[in-house]
Amino acid sequence: MRKEFNGGWRFRKAESGTYQNVCLPHDAMLSEKRTPDAGGKSASGYFPGGKYVYEKNFELGEDAAKKHITFEFEGVYKNAEVFINDRKAGGGCYGYLPFYVCGDDFLKAGENVIRVETGNSMQPDSRWYSGAGIYRPVWIHIQEKSHIEPAGVQIRTVSISPAQIEVKTEHTGGEIEVHILKEGKEVASGEGDQVILDIPDAKLWSDETPELYTARVILKENGREIEAVEELFGIRQITWDEKGLYVNGKRTQLRGGCIHHDNGILGACTYDQSEERKIRILKENGFNAVRSSHNPCSEAVLRACDRLGMYVMDETWDMWYRKKNPYDYANEFEKRYRQDIRDMVKRDFNHPSVILYSIGNEVSEPAEKRGVELAKEMTELFHELDGSRPVTGGFNLMIIANAQKGKELYKEDGGRDDSSEKKAAGMNQCHLLNCK
């Protein structure tokens, strides 16, 4: 059972002892007072960063306390540490990807307290408004010891003519049944951890026909149903060659734009309605694709793109190991990039809207052998985890060419150098995407 866990939280700045009640999602950065001295300057909206604490008290009955309990955080910016009953239970580093915290060794029957400590006090850290705190939804999974892992169902289109799909399920204990539904009616079924199913008279997903199916995956033990989870998916195939990109065998041109993760005056808070509004307006104005600039977008955006028929180029990071700002993710990148890729693929695999992965935005590292080898490694890891989608990048050839000549756009410790205006001249015309 997966339940919302967004109500009943309290929030304070780390230096304050006074809490205020909040309902998640919540952008902690909006609680700061704007100042012209803010380290992030205009990129942060002149909001300074800070350190923040969230707490929530909740009750568990005797039966629930014996179950397998996992907390799912869709996004916390950034470097989150999670404590359950004053003991550290886990956390997440990159602010734009989900992470899971198992509560089994920390929870008890009766009252429990979960606390999240996070923040972005070291500024400047981002080249755009990041927000801060628990700005995306939180969920609690209450399951039996035999269970289907969160995000443990993976659905892949094997072929479109005839239509076949593969359903893999990661679980502990029991046996798996799979039922495929279209508009509430069963169209296929099978058994097993990895099963290939024929889908008769399949309706294919594309930007023009965003047809969705439901996979109902049931875990049984000794014939008794233990758990059932449902995943929406689309049947569609992406192929590519030197002539272009093909969706279901049809050569497709992307009419797209870049979107950031914030929602205007709402700050970084992720709400289903605001994310869908953003995609709907673009769709109504002739767009068929968006690029998540320059970090993984919210799952609410992906759900909206699935429903409305919008292709997604889902991007990873704005930087690799070279800093663009003194306190940006380059400080963590080399320790984390492999896990980030795994987390991103695991979350996005079932979304038909995601047709491209991007390994970065306007990075200069490919100017040197180390950067070229890194790009190759990351591309290969994406293909190892998901061979159904191409991998690209928002590379700017002028930035790379200047870096090869020793004319870096950014200083070694972050920030544009004094001659950056001259170096940047004309660069907006040099974005090239090469799919592999």
Backbone hydrogen bonds, N-H to C=O, Kabsch-Sander energy under -0.5 kcal/mol:
donor,donor_aa,acceptor,acceptor_aa,energy
3,K,1,M,-0.5
3,K,140,I,-2.6
5,F,138,V,-2.4
9,W,22,V,-1.1
10,R,55,E,-2.5
11,F,20,Q,-3.0
12,R,53,V,-2.1
14,A,51,K,-2.8
16,S,13,K,-2.0
19,Y,17,G,-0.6
20,Q,11,F,-2.3
22,V,9,W,-2.5
24,L,6,N,-2.6
26,H,134,I,-2.6
28,A,26,H,-0.8
28,A,132,A,-2.4
30,L,27,D,-0.9
31,S,28,A,-1.6
32,E,29,M,-1.7
35,T,46,Y,-2.5
38,A,35,T,-1.8
41,K,38,A,-1.5
43,A,40,G,-1.1
44,S,40,G,-0.6
44,S,41,K,-1.1
45,G,42,S,-1.7
46,Y,41,K,-2.4
47,F,44,S,-1.4
52,Y,118,T,-3.5
53,V,12,R,-2.7
54,Y,116,V,-2.5
55,E,10,R,-2.4
56,K,114,I,-1.9
57,N,8,G,-0.5
58,F,112,N,-2.4
60,L,110,G,-2.2
65,A,61,G,-2.3
66,K,62,E,-0.6
66,K,63,D,-1.0
67,K,64,A,-1.6
68,H,143,Q,-3.2
69,I,67,K,-0.7
70,T,141,H,-2.2
71,F,101,V,-3.0
72,E,139,W,-2.9
73,F,71,F,-0.6
73,F,99,F,-2.7
74,E,72,E,-0.6
74,E,137,P,-2.3
77,Y,133,G,-2.4
78,K,76,V,-0.6
79,N,93,C,-2.1
80,A,92,G,-1.6
81,E,117,E,-2.3
82,V,90,G,-3.2
83,F,115,R,-3.2
84,I,87,R,-2.8
85,N,83,F,-0.5
85,N,113,V,-3.4
87,R,84,I,-1.2
89,A,82,V,-3.2
90,G,82,V,-1.3
92,G,80,A,-1.2
97,L,94,Y,-1.0
99,F,73,F,-2.0
101,V,71,F,-2.5
103,G,69,I,-3.1
106,F,103,G,-1.9
107,L,103,G,-1.9
110,G,60,L,-3.5
112,N,58,F,-2.8
114,I,56,K,-2.4
115,R,83,F,-3.2
116,V,54,Y,-2.7
117,E,81,E,-2.7
118,T,52,Y,-2.3
118,T,116,V,-0.5
119,G,78,K,-1.5
120,N,50,G,-1.9
123,Q,121,S,-0.8
133,G,77,Y,-2.8
135,Y,133,G,-1.7
136,R,75,G,-1.4
139,W,72,E,-2.5
140,I,3,K,-2.6
141,H,70,T,-3.4
142,I,1,M,-2.9
142,I,140,I,-0.6
143,Q,68,H,-3.0
143,Q,141,H,-0.6
147,H,145,K,-0.6
147,H,172,T,-1.1
149,E,170,E,-2.4
152,G,149,E,-2.1
154,Q,152,G,-0.5
154,Q,168,K,-2.8
156,R,166,E,-2.6
158,V,156,R,-0.6
158,V,164,Q,-2.4
159,S,164,Q,-1.5
161,S,162,P,-0.8
164,Q,159,S,-2.4
165,I,197,L,-2.3
166,E,156,R,-3.0
167,V,195,V,-2.7
168,K,154,Q,-2.9
168,K,166,E,-0.5
169,T,193,D,-2.5
170,E,152,G,-2.8
171,H,169,T,-0.6
172,T,147,H,-2.9
173,G,171,H,-0.5
175,E,220,K,-3.1
177,E,218,I,-2.5
178,V,190,G,-3.2
179,H,216,R,-2.2
180,I,188,A,-3.0
181,L,179,H,-0.5
181,L,214,T,-3.2
182,K,185,K,-2.7
185,K,182,K,-1.6
187,V,180,I,-3.1
188,A,180,I,-1.2
190,G,178,V,-2.2
192,G,176,I,-2.3
195,V,167,V,-2.1
197,L,165,I,-2.8
199,I,163,A,-2.6
202,A,199,I,-0.9
204,L,202,A,-0.6
205,W,235,I,-2.5
206,S,209,T,-1.0
211,E,204,L,-0.5
211,E,209,T,-2.7
213,Y,233,F,-3.3
214,T,181,L,-2.6
215,A,231,E,-3.0
216,R,179,H,-3.6
216,R,214,T,-0.6
217,V,215,A,-0.7
217,V,229,V,-2.9
218,I,177,E,-2.9
218,I,216,R,-0.6
219,L,227,E,-3.2
220,K,175,E,-3.1
220,K,218,I,-0.6
221,E,224,R,-2.6
224,R,221,E,-1.7
226,I,219,L,-3.4
227,E,219,L,-1.5
229,V,217,V,-2.5
231,E,215,A,-2.2
233,F,213,Y,-2.3
236,R,234,G,-0.8
239,T,246,Y,-2.2
241,D,244,G,-2.2
244,G,241,D,-1.3
245,L,252,T,-0.5
246,Y,239,T,-3.1
247,V,250,K,-2.6
248,N,237,Q,-3.2
248,N,246,Y,-0.6
250,K,247,V,-1.8
251,R,249,G,-0.5
252,T,245,L,-3.2
255,R,253,Q,-0.6
256,G,254,L,-0.8
257,G,289,A,-1.1
259,I,291,R,-2.6
263,N,267,G,-3.3
266,L,263,N,-2.0
267,G,264,G,-2.3
269,C,266,L,-1.1
270,T,135,Y,-2.2
271,Y,269,C,-0.7
275,E,271,Y,-2.4
276,E,272,D,-2.5
277,R,273,Q,-2.3
278,K,274,S,-1.8
279,I,275,E,-1.7
280,R,276,E,-3.2
281,I,277,R,-2.4
282,L,278,K,-1.5
283,K,279,I,-2.6
284,E,280,R,-2.6
285,N,281,I,-0.9
286,G,283,K,-1.7
287,F,282,L,-2.4
288,N,255,R,-2.1
289,A,255,R,-1.2
290,V,311,Y,-2.3
291,R,257,G,-2.1
292,S,313,M,-2.2
293,S,259,I,-2.2
293,S,291,R,-1.3
294,H,292,S,-0.6
295,N,292,S,-0.7
302,L,298,S,-1.5
303,R,299,E,-2.6
304,A,300,A,-2.1
305,C,301,V,-2.5
306,D,302,L,-2.4
307,R,303,R,-2.3
308,L,304,A,-2.7
309,G,305,C,-1.8
310,M,305,C,-1.9
311,Y,288,N,-2.9
312,V,353,S,-2.9
313,M,290,V,-2.7
314,D,312,V,-0.8
314,D,356,L,-2.4
315,E,313,M,-0.7
316,T,358,S,-1.2
323,K,412,E,-0.5
327,Y,124,P,-2.0
328,D,325,N,-1.6
331,N,328,D,-1.8
332,E,329,Y,-1.8
333,F,329,Y,-1.8
334,E,330,A,-0.5
335,K,332,E,-1.1
336,R,332,E,-1.2
336,R,333,F,-1.0
337,Y,333,F,-2.6
340,D,336,R,-2.6
341,I,337,Y,-2.1
342,R,338,R,-2.0
343,D,339,Q,-2.8
344,M,340,D,-2.5
345,V,341,I,-2.5
346,K,342,R,-2.3
347,R,343,D,-1.9
348,D,344,M,-2.3
349,F,345,V,-1.8
351,H,348,D,-1.8
354,V,351,H,-1.2
355,I,312,V,-2.0
355,I,353,S,-0.8
356,L,312,V,-1.5
357,Y,390,P,-1.9
358,S,314,D,-2.5
359,I,392,T,-2.5
361,N,317,W,-0.7
362,E,394,G,-3.7
367,A,364,S,-2.1
368,E,365,E,-2.3
371,G,365,E,-0.7
371,G,368,E,-0.5
372,V,368,E,-2.0
373,E,369,K,-2.6
374,L,370,R,-1.9
375,A,371,G,-2.4
376,K,372,V,-2.1
377,E,373,E,-2.4
378,M,374,L,-2.7
379,T,375,A,-2.4
380,E,376,K,-2.4
381,L,377,E,-2.2
382,F,378,M,-2.4
383,H,379,T,-2.2
384,E,380,E,-2.2
385,L,381,L,-2.1
386,D,382,F,-2.5
389,R,386,D,-0.7
392,T,357,Y,-3.2
394,G,360,G,-2.9
395,F,393,G,-1.6
395,F,432,L,-1.1
397,L,395,F,-0.6
397,L,430,C,-1.4
400,I,396,N,-1.9
401,A,397,L,-2.8
402,N,398,M,-2.6
403,A,399,I,-2.0
404,Q,400,I,-1.9
405,K,401,A,-0.9
406,G,403,A,-1.6
407,K,402,N,-3.2
408,E,406,G,-0.8
411,K,415,G,-3.3
414,G,411,K,-1.6
415,G,324,K,-2.1
417,D,409,L,-1.5
420,S,417,D,-2.1
423,K,419,S,-1.9
424,A,420,S,-2.3
425,A,421,E,-0.6
425,A,422,K,-0.7
427,M,424,A,-2.4
429,Q,426,G,-1.4
430,C,427,M,-2.2
432,L,395,F,-2.5
432,L,430,C,-0.5
434,N,432,L,-0.5
435,C,433,L,-0.6
436,K,391,V,-2.4
